[in-house]
Amino acid sequence: YWDETVAWSFTLREIEDDLETPTGELEQMCLAFVGEALKREPILRKLDIPDAYWGFLRDSWNRGDRNLYGRFDLAYDGTGPAKLLEYNADTPTSLFEAAVFQWTWLEDQMAAGRLPEGSDQFNSLHERLVEALKGLRRGEHYRLHLAAVADSIEDKATVAYMADCARQAGLQTTELAISDIGVTAAGGFTDLQDNPIHVLFKLYPWEWLFREEFGRHLPKAQTQFIEPPWKALLSTKGLMPMLWDMAPNHPNLLPCFFTDDPRANTLGDRVEKPLHSREGANIRVIRAGGAVESTPGDYGGPAIVQALAPTARFEGGHAVIGSWLVASQPAGIGIREDAGAITRD
């Protein structure tokens, strides 16, 4: 996902005041929500978390399992507050492009004299990832296993980049397909050489793991997961109406409700999203005049309705800002464009 047909420039104020600061504030709101949600079973049910895993999530949160990274998707065109569209808290991609390609592009353009002297980029992703990975060593275990879907080029590239960061952090690494992870008679996870998996970076959604055959072994596996289990509460679009109820009229939030909430009918131009839709699948943009823009997909189940926030439009395209966090700290942005209002794969 790399394209050099356009470049985006920002003022320092736009970066610091409109993107970096709100990203940090939104993350703190999300962390406060996790602490509250784990005390309230109705919230866990509303977020479609299977009750067999409630204790698993609570244990992860209570022992302080560290998170590594995430990406807020923001609608922002420089004319008002950035609006949170959703939080890719569990398995965000486009990381390699944002962390490495963007910075290399900046250096190349400055060396060629195409950018003004002193140009900078809001981008500390790589350095922060390496530093955060140093803190994820588990006791005497210095091997990080990394797993993704075997036939996904995008996911394998993300895993390969994360493995490189881990090696720079002093860790040993083993990459494997998520389907190649085995389980022992005692319920522990192993790799293809039957080595125990002590720390696992899994580019595979929690909501899928909860519903698969090996999912029942998760709570007793003695494996440290990245992202941690409590991130399941933030990697659902059901987070958006929960945040709106926590802080209605917050300048960086959009009015948002579950579809079975009568307040959903009060929205004008709006977007309908399944709780667990990914990469723009099964999204419907509904405008007050009746026009509908939609995408196909295989996702269904509970859904939310969110007020439509027009994304930045330049030269006929729509742009969404991905605002990255590493260890819950703002670390840079990346920009994805699409011809339509829905940002797809």
Secondary structure in CASP SS format (residue, H / E / C, confidence):
PFRMAT SS
TARGET T0000
AUTHOR 0000-0000-0000
METHOD secondary structure of the structure
MODEL  1
Y C 1.00
W C 1.00
D C 1.00
E C 1.00
T C 1.00
V C 1.00
A C 1.00
W C 1.00
S C 1.00
F C 1.00
T C 1.00
L H 1.00
R H 1.00
E H 1.00
I H 1.00
E H 1.00
D H 1.00
D H 1.00
L H 1.00
E H 1.00
T H 1.00
P H 1.00
T H 1.00
G H 1.00
E H 1.00
L H 1.00
E H 1.00
Q H 1.00
M H 1.00
C H 1.00
L H 1.00
A H 1.00
F H 1.00
V H 1.00
G H 1.00
E H 1.00
A H 1.00
L C 1.00
K C 1.00
R C 1.00
E H 1.00
P H 1.00
I H 1.00
L H 1.00
R H 1.00
K H 1.00
L C 1.00
D C 1.00
I C 1.00
P C 1.00
D H 1.00
A H 1.00
Y H 1.00
W H 1.00
G H 1.00
F H 1.00
L H 1.00
R H 1.00
D H 1.00
S H 1.00
W H 1.00
N H 1.00
R C 1.00
G C 1.00
D C 1.00
R C 1.00
N C 1.00
L C 1.00
Y E 1.00
G E 1.00
R E 1.00
F E 1.00
D E 1.00
L E 1.00
A E 1.00
Y C 1.00
D C 1.00
G C 1.00
T C 1.00
G C 1.00
P C 1.00
A C 1.00
K E 1.00
L E 1.00
L E 1.00
E E 1.00
Y E 1.00
N E 1.00
A C 1.00
D C 1.00
T C 1.00
P C 1.00
T C 1.00
S C 1.00
L H 1.00
F H 1.00
E H 1.00
A H 1.00
A H 1.00
V H 1.00
F H 1.00
Q H 1.00
W H 1.00
T H 1.00
W H 1.00
L H 1.00
E H 1.00
D H 1.00
Q H 1.00
M H 1.00
A H 1.00
A C 1.00
G C 1.00
R C 1.00
L C 1.00
P C 1.00
E C 1.00
G C 1.00
S C 1.00
D C 1.00
Q C 1.00
F C 1.00
N E 1.00
S C 1.00
L H 1.00
H H 1.00
E H 1.00
R H 1.00
L H 1.00
V H 1.00
E H 1.00
A H 1.00
L H 1.00
K H 1.00
G C 1.00
L C 1.00
R C 1.00
R E 1.00
G C 1.00
E C 1.00
H E 1.00
Y C 1.00
R E 1.00
L E 1.00
H E 1.00
L E 1.00
A E 1.00
A E 1.00
V C 1.00
A C 1.00
D C 1.00
S C 1.00
I H 1.00
E H 1.00
D H 1.00
K H 1.00
A H 1.00
T H 1.00
V H 1.00
A H 1.00
Y H 1.00
M H 1.00
A H 1.00
D H 1.00
C H 1.00
A H 1.00
R H 1.00
Q H 1.00
A C 1.00
G C 1.00
L C 1.00
Q E 1.00
T E 1.00
T E 1.00
E E 1.00
L E 1.00
A E 1.00
I H 1.00
S H 1.00
D H 1.00
I C 1.00
G E 1.00
V E 1.00
T C 1.00
A C 1.00
A C 1.00
G C 1.00
G C 1.00
F E 1.00
T E 1.00
D C 1.00
L C 1.00
Q C 1.00
D C 1.00
N C 1.00
P E 1.00
I C 1.00
H C 1.00
V E 1.00
L E 1.00
F E 1.00
K E 1.00
L C 1.00
Y C 1.00
P C 1.00
W H 1.00
E H 1.00
W H 1.00
L H 1.00
F C 1.00
R C 1.00
E C 1.00
E H 1.00
F H 1.00
G H 1.00
R H 1.00
H H 1.00
L H 1.00
P H 1.00
K H 1.00
A C 1.00
Q C 1.00
T C 1.00
Q E 1.00
F E 1.00
I E 1.00
E C 1.00
P C 1.00
P H 1.00
W H 1.00
K H 1.00
A H 1.00
L H 1.00
L C 1.00
S C 1.00
T C 1.00
K C 1.00
G C 1.00
L H 1.00
M H 1.00
P H 1.00
M H 1.00
L H 1.00
W H 1.00
D H 1.00
M H 1.00
A C 1.00
P C 1.00
N C 1.00
H C 1.00
P C 1.00
N C 1.00
L C 1.00
L C 1.00
P C 1.00
C E 1.00
F E 1.00
F E 1.00
T C 1.00
D C 1.00
D C 1.00
P H 1.00
R H 1.00
A H 1.00
N H 1.00
T H 1.00
L C 1.00
G C 1.00
D C 1.00
R E 1.00
V E 1.00
E E 1.00
K E 1.00
P E 1.00
L C 1.00
H C 1.00
S C 1.00
R C 1.00
E C 1.00
G C 1.00
A C 1.00
N C 1.00
I C 1.00
R E 1.00
V E 1.00
I E 1.00
R C 1.00
A C 1.00
G C 1.00
G C 1.00
A C 1.00
V E 1.00
E E 1.00
S E 1.00
T C 1.00
P C 1.00
G C 1.00
D C 1.00
Y C 1.00
G C 1.00
G C 1.00
P C 1.00
A E 1.00
I E 1.00
V E 1.00
Q E 1.00
A E 1.00
L C 1.00
A C 1.00
P C 1.00
T C 1.00
A E 1.00
R E 1.00
F E 1.00
E C 1.00
G C 1.00
G E 1.00
H E 1.00
A E 1.00
V E 1.00
I E 1.00
G E 1.00
S E 1.00
W E 1.00
L E 1.00
V E 1.00
A C 1.00
S C 1.00
Q E 1.00
P E 1.00
A E 1.00
G E 1.00
I E 1.00
G E 1.00
I E 1.00
R E 1.00
E E 1.00
D E 1.00
A C 1.00
G C 1.00
A C 1.00
I C 1.00
T C 1.00
R C 1.00
D C 1.00
END
